[in-house]
Amino acid sequence: MRSLLVLLLATSISFAARGGDIQKGEVVVKHFLAPSIKGNRGGEDPMRSVSVYLPAGYNENKQHYPVIYFLHGLYMNDSLQLVRTSFKDLLDQAIAEKRIHPVIVVLPNSETHFKGSFYTNSSLTGNWADFIGKDVVNYIDKNFRTIPNRNSRGLAGHSLGGNGALKIGMLYSKIFGSVYALSPAILNWSNEISLENPAFRLVDTLKDETPLQPVLQNPFADTTMRGFFAVMMIDLGRTYSPVENKKPFQAAMPATYNGDQIEIHDDIKKLWEKNFPLNMVDSHVKDLKSLNGLKFDWGTEEENAHIPVTCVEFKQKLDSYGIKCEAETYVGHHMDKIGGRNGRIYTAMLPFFESHLKFD
């Protein structure tokens, strides 16, 4: 079972110019001390990087631009996202072909020690929803020529980043006016994202993270996937159910073992479920209805079995509240149709924001 590991299978795509030379934008990388992460007790670095795509002509004019914020997935960061989807070339091409007007695109680095912040405020690792909704937006508006209102801000992400886009779209609907989630992961329990996943048993046996070091360095190091999922479950625990003084990972788990017998801890399970985007809808109906646009998609060949199931559930939940949204399937796997001229960023996400962002 390869499951979530496929989110790493990205390849760089080269773009050939059509009909002459394409004007080139640039990517600048900035670092700043994030107030929402500063002082966290989980050992996460509050000095964060943010990669910013500036369209061609930005340095020669005084124009102000709308901004798309793009959230990366597990085992990713801003620089890896740029490389593995050839983001700069893709945006240059899209603007040249008038798929979207010139726009600033921001990729914040939300990677943690256990590889993903889950874009959630945690009493242990820091307030990662606030990092995006407050710190990054404030930094970008202060340092670049943006159009600083919600109608000119879009929020998107892939996989875990898609989860984050939906979550932060609910929490910060006054900051972001439109949301697009590509193959959003872990919206709810289903299939491999379950308490029966053998990773919980592995976590229960660990005295420290030493056995996980190979997987932390390279997620392909464990072909059984137990180590990969163990890292993910620890990360979820440190985010959703942190216990600062609990060894070895400062987290309570919803499933532990007494010999061969699994023990489900309902109180911890409920903490996790409270943070699943599917369950957040109930208390954020007004926020979701206020969005100018909401869309998510998933591939018909998705390797992560929980994603199609929970995306359908998410759509049904939105429909039950009368929340307008677009939900779309496409022929493809988790990662193979994301980057490139035929990928979802180019063919679906950017046109979506062209229709839903205010450009002046």
C-alpha distance (Angstrom), angle and dihedral (degrees) to the residues before:
residue distance angle dihedral
M1 . . .
R2 3.79 . .
S3 3.81 95.7 .
L4 3.83 115.4 150.5
L5 3.80 92.6 7.4
V6 3.79 90.2 84.4
L7 3.78 91.1 72.3
L8 3.81 85.6 81.2
L9 3.79 95.3 56.8
A10 3.78 98.2 99.2
T11 3.77 125.7 137.4
S12 3.76 130.1 -163.4
I13 3.78 114.9 -103.4
S14 3.80 122.5 -151.3
F15 3.77 117.9 -146.5
A16 3.75 123.4 -147.0
A17 3.78 116.6 -150.4
R18 3.78 117.0 -111.1
G19 3.74 118.9 -144.4
G20 3.80 97.9 -4.6
D21 3.76 138.9 -35.5
I22 3.77 120.2 -18.7
Q23 3.77 119.1 -135.8
K24 3.78 109.1 -116.3
G25 3.75 126.0 -132.3
E26 3.78 122.2 -162.2
V27 3.78 138.7 -127.1
V28 3.79 119.5 -135.6
V29 3.80 122.6 -170.4
K30 3.77 118.8 -147.8
H31 3.80 132.8 -177.6
F32 3.77 126.2 -151.6
L33 3.79 139.6 166.0
A34 3.80 107.1 -104.7
P35 3.83 112.5 -141.2
S36 3.81 91.9 -156.3
I37 3.82 92.3 56.8
K38 3.81 98.1 36.7
G39 3.79 113.7 108.9
N40 3.80 95.5 15.7
R41 3.82 114.5 157.4
G42 3.78 96.1 -141.4
G43 3.78 96.5 76.5
E44 3.81 97.1 -109.2
D45 3.80 117.5 153.0
P46 3.82 110.8 -113.1
M47 3.80 91.0 -161.4
R48 3.79 100.4 94.0
S49 3.77 133.3 -174.4
V50 3.77 123.7 -138.1
S51 3.80 124.8 -169.1
V52 3.80 115.0 -148.6
Y53 3.78 126.2 -165.1
L54 3.81 111.9 -150.6
P55 3.81 116.2 -166.6
A56 3.79 122.8 -123.6
G57 3.79 111.0 -77.1
Y58 3.79 95.3 26.7
N59 3.82 92.6 120.6
E60 3.81 93.7 44.9
N61 3.79 100.0 52.6
K62 3.78 141.6 43.6
Q63 3.78 96.5 -128.1
H64 3.81 121.9 137.5
Y65 3.79 118.3 -135.3
P66 3.80 139.4 -156.0
V67 3.80 115.4 -115.8
I68 3.79 134.0 -134.4
Y69 3.81 114.3 -159.5
F70 3.82 112.4 -154.4
L71 3.82 120.9 -162.9
H72 3.81 120.2 -152.4
G73 3.79 128.1 -139.3
L74 3.80 137.6 -117.9
Y75 3.83 116.2 -50.8
M76 3.80 88.0 15.7
N77 3.78 138.5 102.9
D78 3.78 136.4 -178.7
S79 3.80 96.8 -80.5
L80 3.82 94.6 46.5
Q81 3.79 90.7 48.5
L82 3.79 90.4 53.0
V83 3.79 93.5 50.7
R84 3.79 100.2 40.4
T85 3.78 95.4 51.0
S86 3.84 96.6 31.8
F87 3.78 85.8 -127.3
K88 3.80 97.2 176.6
D89 3.80 95.9 51.2
L90 3.79 90.3 43.1
L91 3.81 92.1 54.0
D92 3.80 93.2 44.7
Q93 3.80 88.9 53.0
A94 3.80 94.5 45.2
I95 3.80 92.8 51.4
A96 3.81 92.2 45.5
E97 3.80 90.7 51.8
K98 3.83 90.8 45.9
R99 3.77 92.5 -118.8
I100 3.79 85.0 135.1
H101 3.80 134.6 4.7
P102 3.82 116.4 -110.1
V103 3.78 108.1 -66.1
I104 3.80 139.7 169.9
V105 3.81 114.2 -118.5
V106 3.81 120.2 -160.3
L107 3.81 125.5 -161.7
P108 3.83 112.0 -171.6
N109 3.80 121.2 -161.1
S110 3.81 107.8 -121.4
E111 3.81 97.7 160.7
T112 3.81 115.7 136.6
H113 3.79 133.7 -168.2
F114 3.80 90.0 -89.0
K115 3.80 89.7 44.8
G116 3.80 105.1 -105.4
S117 3.78 138.0 54.3
F118 3.82 93.3 -162.3
Y119 3.81 84.0 -138.5
T120 3.78 88.1 -96.5
N121 3.80 133.0 130.8
S122 3.80 108.6 -109.9
S123 3.79 128.7 -175.2
L124 3.81 86.8 -142.9
T125 3.79 110.6 38.1
G126 3.79 100.5 28.0
N127 3.78 138.7 -93.4
W128 3.79 102.2 -62.8
A129 3.81 96.7 169.1
D130 3.80 88.3 54.3
F131 3.80 89.6 45.5
I132 3.81 89.0 63.6
G133 3.80 100.1 32.4
K134 3.80 96.0 43.7
D135 3.81 116.7 10.4
V136 3.80 100.9 41.7
V137 3.81 95.4 39.5
N138 3.82 92.0 48.1
Y139 3.81 91.6 47.5
I140 3.80 93.3 49.3
D141 3.81 94.3 45.4
K142 3.80 90.3 49.4
N143 3.80 97.2 47.1
F144 3.82 104.7 33.6
R145 3.80 136.3 45.4
T146 3.76 99.9 -100.1
I147 3.79 133.1 156.4
P148 3.81 94.2 -115.0
N149 3.80 103.9 -148.5
R150 3.80 135.7 91.8
N151 3.80 94.8 -108.6
S152 3.80 88.7 62.7
R153 3.81 96.1 44.8
G154 3.78 123.0 84.6
L155 3.79 127.4 -174.6
A156 3.80 124.6 -154.0
G157 3.78 140.6 157.1
H158 3.78 144.9 164.7
S159 3.82 128.1 -120.1
L160 3.81 106.2 -32.4
G161 3.81 84.8 8.5
G162 3.80 88.5 55.5
N163 3.79 88.1 54.0
G164 3.80 88.1 50.8
A165 3.81 93.5 47.9
L166 3.81 91.5 54.9
K167 3.80 92.8 43.9
I168 3.79 96.5 47.0
G169 3.79 90.2 41.5
M170 3.80 86.7 62.5
L171 3.79 96.0 42.4
Y172 3.81 96.0 42.3
S173 3.79 104.9 32.1
K174 3.81 88.8 138.3
I175 3.81 89.3 59.9
F176 3.83 101.9 40.2
G177 3.78 121.3 44.3
S178 3.80 100.6 -171.6
V179 3.82 135.0 29.1
Y180 3.80 134.5 -162.8
A181 3.82 121.3 -177.0
L182 3.81 119.5 -167.9
S183 3.83 113.0 -154.2
P184 3.81 93.3 -26.8
A185 3.81 111.9 -150.5
I186 3.81 132.4 -146.7
L187 3.78 98.3 13.6
N188 3.80 88.3 149.1
W189 3.81 142.7 -21.3
S190 3.79 113.5 -62.0
N191 3.79 140.0 135.0
E192 3.82 110.0 -29.1
I193 3.81 91.6 6.6
S194 3.78 93.4 75.3
L195 3.78 141.9 111.8
E196 3.80 88.0 -106.6
N197 3.80 92.4 64.4
P198 3.85 105.7 122.2
A199 3.80 89.3 -132.8
F200 3.81 88.8 81.7
R201 3.79 89.8 60.5
L202 3.80 90.8 50.0
V203 3.81 91.4 50.3
D204 3.79 89.4 50.5
T205 3.83 90.9 58.5
L206 3.79 97.6 48.3
K207 3.80 121.2 106.1
D208 3.80 93.2 -174.4
E209 3.78 138.8 -13.4
T210 3.82 96.1 -89.2
P211 3.83 95.2 105.5
L212 3.81 89.0 51.8
Q213 3.79 95.7 52.9
P214 3.82 94.5 97.0
V215 3.80 90.6 52.6
L216 3.80 92.8 44.7
Q217 3.79 87.5 55.0
N218 3.79 95.5 40.6
P219 3.81 123.5 8.5
F220 3.80 89.7 -157.5
A221 3.81 90.1 64.1
D222 3.82 92.7 89.9
T223 3.80 112.8 54.5
T224 3.82 91.2 -175.8
M225 3.82 89.3 64.2
R226 3.82 91.1 -138.1
G227 3.79 92.3 112.7
F228 3.78 92.3 46.0
F229 3.80 92.2 52.0
A230 3.81 91.2 42.1
V231 3.81 90.0 59.0
M232 3.79 89.6 48.1
M233 3.82 93.9 49.2
I234 3.82 91.4 48.4
D235 3.78 88.5 50.3
L236 3.80 90.6 50.3
G237 3.80 90.5 48.7
R238 3.79 93.7 50.2
T239 3.80 88.0 50.2
Y240 3.81 105.3 37.7
S241 3.82 102.9 26.1
P242 3.82 108.9 19.9
V243 3.80 121.4 173.5
E244 3.77 107.9 -176.7
N245 3.81 98.0 -155.7
K246 3.81 97.0 39.9
K247 3.79 113.0 110.5
P248 2.94 138.9 -104.4
F249 3.83 102.4 6.9
Q250 3.82 105.0 13.8
A251 3.79 89.8 -118.4
A252 3.78 140.6 104.3
M253 3.81 115.6 -134.3
P254 3.81 124.5 -142.4
A255 3.82 90.1 -139.2
T256 3.82 126.8 42.6
Y257 3.79 133.3 160.3
N258 3.79 136.8 -118.3
G259 3.76 100.3 -165.8
D260 3.79 104.5 -54.7
Q261 3.80 93.4 -21.2
I262 3.78 118.4 101.2
E263 3.80 116.7 -138.2
I264 3.81 118.1 -157.2
H265 3.80 116.2 -152.5
D266 3.79 105.2 -152.7
D267 3.79 94.8 -167.4
I268 3.81 91.6 57.0
K269 3.79 92.0 40.6
K270 3.81 89.3 55.8
L271 3.81 90.9 51.9
W272 3.79 89.8 55.8
E273 3.79 92.6 45.5
K274 3.79 91.3 50.1
N275 3.81 87.8 61.2
F276 3.81 97.2 46.6
P277 3.84 108.4 107.7
L278 3.81 91.9 -131.5
N279 3.80 90.7 62.6
M280 3.80 93.6 41.8
V281 3.80 90.6 64.8
D282 3.82 91.5 77.3
S283 3.80 92.5 65.0
H284 3.81 97.0 36.5
V285 3.78 104.0 51.1
K286 3.80 93.2 121.2
D287 3.81 91.5 49.5
L288 3.79 92.9 50.6
K289 3.78 92.8 46.7
S290 3.80 89.8 52.7
L291 3.82 93.4 61.0
N292 3.80 117.9 108.0
G293 3.79 89.3 -142.2
L294 3.81 138.8 2.0
K295 3.79 125.7 -175.6
F296 3.79 139.0 159.4
D297 3.78 134.1 174.0
W298 3.79 143.4 -174.0
G299 3.80 138.2 -168.0
T300 3.80 124.2 -104.4
E301 3.82 89.0 -135.4
E302 3.82 94.3 48.2
E303 3.82 110.4 158.3
N304 3.79 93.3 -156.6
A305 3.77 100.0 77.8
H306 3.78 95.6 -160.4
I307 3.81 94.8 60.6
P308 3.85 101.0 70.1
V309 3.81 91.1 41.6
T310 3.80 95.2 50.4
C311 3.80 93.8 41.0
V312 3.81 88.8 57.2
E313 3.81 89.3 47.6
F314 3.80 90.3 49.3
K315 3.80 91.3 51.5
Q316 3.80 90.7 49.0
K317 3.80 90.9 50.5
L318 3.81 91.8 50.6
D319 3.80 91.1 47.2
S320 3.81 91.1 51.1
Y321 3.82 89.0 60.2
G322 3.79 94.9 42.3
I323 3.81 92.3 -113.0
K324 3.80 111.6 159.7
C325 3.78 114.3 -127.8
E326 3.78 143.5 142.2
A327 3.80 119.1 -123.3
E328 3.77 117.4 -176.8
T329 3.78 138.4 177.6
Y330 3.78 125.4 -154.2
V331 3.79 135.5 -175.4
G332 3.78 105.0 -95.2
H333 3.78 149.3 81.1
H334 3.79 129.6 -96.4
M335 3.78 96.6 -78.0
D336 3.79 112.4 6.3
K337 3.82 95.7 83.8
I338 3.82 99.6 42.8
G339 3.82 105.6 83.3
G340 3.80 130.5 37.3
R341 3.77 133.6 50.4
N342 3.81 90.7 -65.2
G343 3.80 93.6 44.3
R344 3.77 129.2 106.3
I345 3.80 95.9 -108.4
Y346 3.80 90.1 58.6
T347 3.80 101.6 34.4
A348 3.81 100.9 35.5
M349 3.80 116.4 9.6
L350 3.81 99.4 49.5
P351 3.84 94.1 45.5
F352 3.80 88.1 48.8
F353 3.80 91.0 56.7
E354 3.80 91.1 42.7
S355 3.80 86.4 61.0
H356 3.81 98.0 41.1
L357 3.81 106.7 35.9
K358 3.78 123.7 83.9
F359 3.81 107.4 -128.4
D360 3.80 99.7 -168.8
